Amino acid sequence: MVRVCKAKQKDYIDIANIHFSSSNFAYSTLLPKSYIADKNILSHKKEMWKEVIAHPNVSVWIAYDCREGNNHIALGFIGCFNEGNSYEITTLYILPEYQRLGIGSQLMNVALNHIRESHLDFSLSLWVLKNNISAIKFYSQHGFIQSKEIREEWFEDTKIVDIKMIESALH
């Protein structure tokens, strides 16, 4: 049984560990290994999440495995940033061994419901690697469409491209 709840300050270590492990797994075939090694450092993730969770414009939900004997293992999380009625999903990570079990959808639905309950009129977007086909498909299944906006970054001799997706029901 999976339980999704609003993350508390004490959850930052679980979230950092999930972010670190899932990033290594998700990006291993999408980004240069040197980029991952440079950007994905566990101690930095812990420091970052300790601050991010406390930010008043950030909402984070965490999914736990609550089956008996599993000691409430943290499985994944989703984070959103808002400024007024403009929301951006900034992170959605599930531990590799728990992916494709519906946990990402549960987290997405909780975040979307929270946003809809908070504002009648809002905009919602996210950024995803252009070559992350499985993530693009997941977000499309949850009502997002690709916009024309892109962000480009060069790392060594590799161009990394993110595309912006927006909730299609709004546009």
PAVEX-120630 format. One record per residue: residue in one letter; z, x negated, y negated of N, C-alpha, C, O in turn. Coordinates in steps of 0.02 Angstrom, whole numbers, plus 50000, padded with zeros to 5 digits. Example, Ala and Ser with C-alpha at 12.3 -4.5 7.8 and 13.67 -1.06 7.14 Angstrom:
A503904934050284503904938550225503904934050165504234928850166S503544935850112503574931650053503944935549998504024933049943
This chain:
M500004995850059500005000050000500004995549938500414991049932V499554996949892499504993149830499794997249773499655003149766R500204993949734500504997149675500274993249614500314987149612V500034996949564499814993849501500314995849447500485001749439C500554990849410501034992349357500894987749297500554982649303K501154989749240501084985749179501454979149190502024979149213A501124973649175501434967049185502004966149135501974968349077K502514962749158503084960949116503054953449104502684949849138Q503444951149057503454944049040503564939649102503264934349108K504004941849147504164937849206503574937149254503584932849299D503054941149246502474941049290501974935449274501484934549310Y502094931749219501594926949196501434921649249500864919349252I501914919649289501784914449340501324917149394500854913849415D501464923349418501024926449468500314927149440499824925649475I500264929349378499604930349347499244923649341498644923249356A499584918549319499274911949312499034909349380498494906549385N499434910249432499234908049499498614911749524498164908749553I498594918349512498004922249531497394919949491496854918949519H497484919049426496934916949383496654910149407496044909349412F497094905549421496894898849445496524899249511495964896649517S496824902449561496514902849628495854906649627495364904449657S495854912249593495254916449592494684913149553494104913749572S494854909649499494334906149460493994900749502493384900149502N494404896949538494114891749582493624894849632493084892249643F493824900349661493424903649712492794906949680492244905849704A492894910849627492344914749598491804910349567491214911949572Y492004904849537491524900849499491274894749537490864891049511S491494893749599491304887749636490554887049645490294881449648T490194892549649489464892149656489094894049592488484893949590L489474895749539489164898149477489204893049420488794893349374L489684888649423489794883849369489844876749397490004875849456P489694871749356489774864849380490494863349400490964865649367K490574859749453491254858049477491664854549423492264855649417S491334850249383491694846749330491934851549276492444850349245Y491564856949264491774861949215492394865549240492874866449202I492394867449303492974870849332493584866249330494124868449311A493494859949348494044855249348494314854249277494924853349268D493884854349228494074853349158494434859449128494894858649088K494224865449148494464871649117495014875149157495414878849129N495014874149222495464878049264496054873649288496044870949344I496554873149246497144868949260497754873649263497894877149215L498094873549319498634878349331499174878049276499394883249252S499384872149257499914871749205499684874849139500084877849104H499044874149123498774877249062498754884849069498904888449022K498584887249129498574894449141499274897349132499354902749103K499774893849158500464896349152500674896749079500964901749057E500534891549041500694891548969500334897248933500624900848893M499684897848948499284902948916499544909948929499634913948883W499674911548994499884918349011500584919848986500744925648972K501004914948981501674916048953501614918748882501984923148861E501144915948844501024918248775500624924748772500784929148733V500114925248813499664930948809500024937448825499934942448791I500434937548877500784943648896501234946248840501324952348833A501494941748801501954943748746501574946248685501884949148640H500924945348681500544947248622500514954948616500374958248666P500644957648557500664964948550499994968448559499984974448573N499434964948553498774968048561498484966948630497894968348642V498894964548676498654963248744499024967748793499634968548789S498644970648838498934974548894498694971448959498094970048967V499154970349004498994967349069499314971649123499894973549119W498914973149175499174976749233499094972149293498614968349298I499574972649338499584968349397499634972649460499984977749460A499284970649512499284974349575499714970449625499644964349633Y500154974149659500594971249709500474974549777500334980549781D500534970649829500524973149897501244975149913501684970849917C501364981549922502044984149931502184986050003502674989550017R501754983950049501884985550119502524982050141502684976550118E502884985150185503514982450209503394975450238502924974350276G503824970850220503784964050245503344959450202503334953450213N502984962250154502544958150113502884955850049502594951950011N503484958050037503884955449981503524956049914503584951549871H503154961449905502814962749841502374956849818502494954049765I501894955049858501434949649842500964951849786500664957249789A500904947749735500434949149680499724947749705499584942349731L499274952649697498604952249725498054951249672497544948149686G498174953949613497664953549561497924956349496498484958949492F497524955749443497724958349378497104959549335496564957049348I497214963549283496704964849232497044964349165497614966549156G496694961449117496954960749049496474963548998495864962749004C496744966948947496344969748893496644967748826497254967148818F496204966548779496404965148710496154970848667495584973148676N496554973048620496304978148575496464976548502496974973448486E496004978648461496084978348389495884985148364495294986848361G496394989148345496254996048327496014999948387496355000048439N495435003048381495165006748438494595002948473494205005948509S494564996448461494074992148494494424988148549494894984348535Y494194989048611494514985848669494024981048702493414982248704E494294975648729493894971048769494284969348832494864967148829I493964970348889494264968148952494134960548955493564958348958T494664956748954494604949448949494654946049017494374940649026T494994949149064495084946049130495154951449183495454956649172L494874950049241494974954049301494894949349359494344947049375Y495444947849392495444943149448495844945849506496384948649497I495574945049565495904946949628495924940849672495424937149676L496474939649706496504934049753495924934549802495774940049826P495594929049818494994929349861495094933149926494644936949946E495654932249959495744935650024495864943150018495884946550069Y495944945749957496054952849947495464956149910495514961949891Q494924952549900494344955349866493974960149912494014959649974R493614964749882493214969749917493644974749956493414977550007L494254975849933494704980749964494874986449916495294990649932G494534986749859494644992049811495184990549759495324994749716I495484984649761496024982949714495744982149643496054984349595G495164979049636494854978349571494704985149540494794986149480S494474989849581494334996549557494975000049535494985003549485Q495514999149574496155002149554496374999349487496585003249443L496334992849478496534989849415496094992249358496344993949304M495444992449369494974994849317495145002049298495155003649238N495265006349347495415013349332496055014149292496095018249247V496565010249309497195010549271497075008449199497315011749152A496715003049189496575000649121496165005749082496315007249024L495645008449113495225013449080495615019649062495535022449007N496035021949107496455027849093496925026549035497025030948993H497225020749033497675018948979497305019148912497555021848862I496715016248910496315016048849496135023148827496195024948769R495905027148874495705034148858496295038248834496215042548790E496885037048862497475040648839497715038348770498025042148734S497565032148753497785029248689497345031348631497575032148575H496695032148644496215033648591495685038548615495425037848670L495535043548573494985047948589494315044748573493815045848607D494305040748521493705037348499493825029848503494245027148467F493465026448547493575019348557492935015948581492475019348605S492915009448574492365005548603492675000848655493234998548647L492284999448706492534995248761491984990548784491414992648796S492164984148789491664979248809492004973848853492614973748861L491584969548880491814963748918491254958748919490674960348905W491424952548935490934947148942490944944749014491484944249045V490364943249041490304940949110489744935749114489254936049078L489834930849159489304925949169488654929449190488654933849232K488124927449159487464930449173487274929749247486934934149274N487484924349278487304923249348487834925749397487784924449457N488334929449373488854932249416488634939349437488904944349412I488154939549481487834945749501488334950749531488294956749517S488794948449572489274953049603489734956249550489894962149555A489934952449500490354955249447489954960249405490214965449386I489334958649389488914963149351488824969749388488854975149359K488714969249453488644975249494489294979349494489274985449487F489864976049501490524979349499490604983149432490774989049432Y490484979649377490574982849312490084988549301490254993549271S489474987749326488984993149321489224999349359489135005049335Q489524998349416489795003949455490365007449419490535013149435H490665004049370491215006949331490985009249262491395010049216G490335010249254490075013249193489885008549137489795010649081F489825002049152489624997249100488884995749106488594995649161I488574994549048487874992549047487824986049006488254984548965Q487294982249020487194976048983486944977448913486494981548903S487244974148865486994974548796486514968748787486374964948833K486254968048727485794962548713486164956248690485864950948682E486824956848680487214951148656487344946048711487494947848767I487264939748693487424934248739487814928848701487774928348640R488184924948739488514918948713488284913148757488264913648818E488114907648724487894901748761488364895948746488604895048690E488474892048797488894886048791488554880548832488314881848887W488554874648806488304868948844488884864948870489354863448833F488864863248933489364858748964488964853449000488604854849048E489054847248978488654841749003487924843748997487694844748941D487544844249050486844846249043486704853249070486134854849088T487224857449073487154864249099487274869349044487764869049008K486804874049038486894879548991487254885249028487024887549080I487814887349000488214892749028488104898848984488224898548923V487884904349014487714910348975488164916148997488194917849056D488494919148948488874925348959488484931048928488174930248876I488514936748961488204942848932488754947848917489274948048951K488634951648866489114956848847488914963348881488334965248881M489404966748910489294973248939489734978248901490284976648880I489474984248892489834989448856489884995648900489464996848944E490404999548889490475005748928489925010448909489865012348851S489515012348957488915016248943489065023348921488655026248884A489615026248941489795033048921489865033648846489815039148818L489985028048813490105028148741489465027048702489455028348642H488935024648734488335022648696487705025448724487165024248698
